[in-house]
Amino acid sequence: MKVTQHLWFEKDMEAAIRFYTSLIPGSVLEWIKPIPADTSSEPAGSVRIASFTLGDQRYMAIEAGPLDPFNHAFSIMVECDTQADLDRLWDALKEGGAVEACGWLRDRWGLSWQIAPARLGELMNDPDPDRARRVTEAMLKMVKLDIAALEAAAAG
């Protein structure tokens, strides 16, 4: 079995996919093609589908006009090893979108992202409950996550 996430774009699907795949190493836009007119009530060529990977995750997408907007029920989480990678992704994805608390943001297409340090889960699940609490409390006060500040909170 294969599991593939599927995204519905009202418009600008190709621009979004090209942007996403340019940001995350190991990503590729595999193909984009129109859905033939005889299978759609839309004008020929106006509905398109695409296949792409982001890092190690498979995605399909459709551009087919308005349906349901993206919301927090689905987000893409990217775990970064360095603050430089985290900053680069954060700055690129927030452009034209909106930042939120705790490492969340919405990009210009409305898709929710969580840009987090790869080490965050380990820090928040530390066997020492005081260390885990300090990290969680520090993270809850942040918008963009700061690896050094999270490490400092863990150290006390």
N, C-alpha and C positions, 0 to 999 in steps of 0.2 A: 504494500500500500504506500501511496505517496500522499502527503498532506501539503496543500498549497493554499496560502492566503489569497483572497480575491478582493480587490478594491474597485468601487464604482465611482468614477469621476463624472461630474456633470460636463466638464470641458477641460481642455489643456492637459489631457492625460499624458501625451507624449512629452511635453515640456517637464511635467512633474517627474516622470520616470527617468528621463535623461538627467535631470538635476539630482535625484536620489542616487542613481548609479554612479554619478561623478563624485559623490561624497564618500562612499563607503568602499574601501578596498575589496577586491574580489567580486564586485558587482558587475552585471552585464544586462543590457537590453537584448533579449534574444530575438524577438520579432514583434512587429505590429502589423495588423491587417484589418481591412474593412470586413464587416459582416455583409454578405451578399443581400441585395435589396429584397429578394424573394423570401427571406427569412425574417424580415423586419418591417414594421409599419413606418419606419423613418426613411427619408430620402437616401438613395444609394450612396454609400461611402460615408454617411454621417455617423454611423455607429462603428466603432473600432474596438478590437480586442488586442491585448498585448501579453507577452510573457517576459518575465525578467527575474533576476535574482538580486537580492541585497545581501551581501556577505554570504552566509550559508543558508539563507532562507529563500524558498521559491514563492513567487507571486504571479498572479494573473491580474489583469485589469481590464475594465471596460469603460469606454467613453460613450455615454448614451443619454446625455441630457439629465435634467434634474430627477431625482428619486428621493433618496434619504441622504441628508448631509452626514459627513463624518462626525463622530462624537467620541466621547471618552470610553465608550464600551469596547473600542478597539484602538490600540496604540502600538507603535513600533518602538521597542526598547533597544537601544544601542549601548552596549557596555564598552567603555573606553579604558585603555590601560594607562593613558597619560592625560594630564591636564591640558596639554597642547591639543591632543585629539578631541577631547571633550569641548574645549573652547572653539575649535574650528567648526565642529558640527553644530554646536549651539548657535554660533554667530551666523552660519549659513542658513540654517533651518528657520531661525526666528525672523529673518528678513521678509517683511511683508506679512508676517503672522503675528502671534501674540505669545508672550512668555507667561508661564504659570508657576505655581509653587512646586518645590521638591523635585526639580529637574524636568518638569513637564513643559512642553510648549506645543503650539499649533503652528503648522507651516502655512504658507500663503494659500494652499488648497484646502485648508481646514483639517488636515490629517494630524492626529495627536502623536507626539513622540515623547519618549522618556530617554534623556541623555544622561547616563549615569556612569560612575566609576565602576570598573569591573570588580573592584574590591568591596563595594558597598554592601553586598549581601553577606560577605564574610564578616565585615565589621558589625553589621546589625544583628548577626546571629552569633556573636562572640559568646563563649560559654560563661564568661564573667558578666552577669546581668547589669552591673554598674557601667561597664564599658559599652555594652550594647545600648543601654538607656542614653548615655551621653551622646553616642553617635546618632541615634534616632532623634534626640532633641535638637542636635545641631542641624541635621538634615531638614527637619521640619521648619527651621527658620530661614532656609536658603531658597533662592529661586534657581539660579544656575548652581549646580553642585561644585564644591571646591574640595578636591582630594586632600590637600594639605590640612585644611580646617577639619575635615572628618577624621583624619589620622590624629590630629592634635586632640580632638574631643575624645577619641578612643584612649589616648595616652593619659588623659585627665589633666 
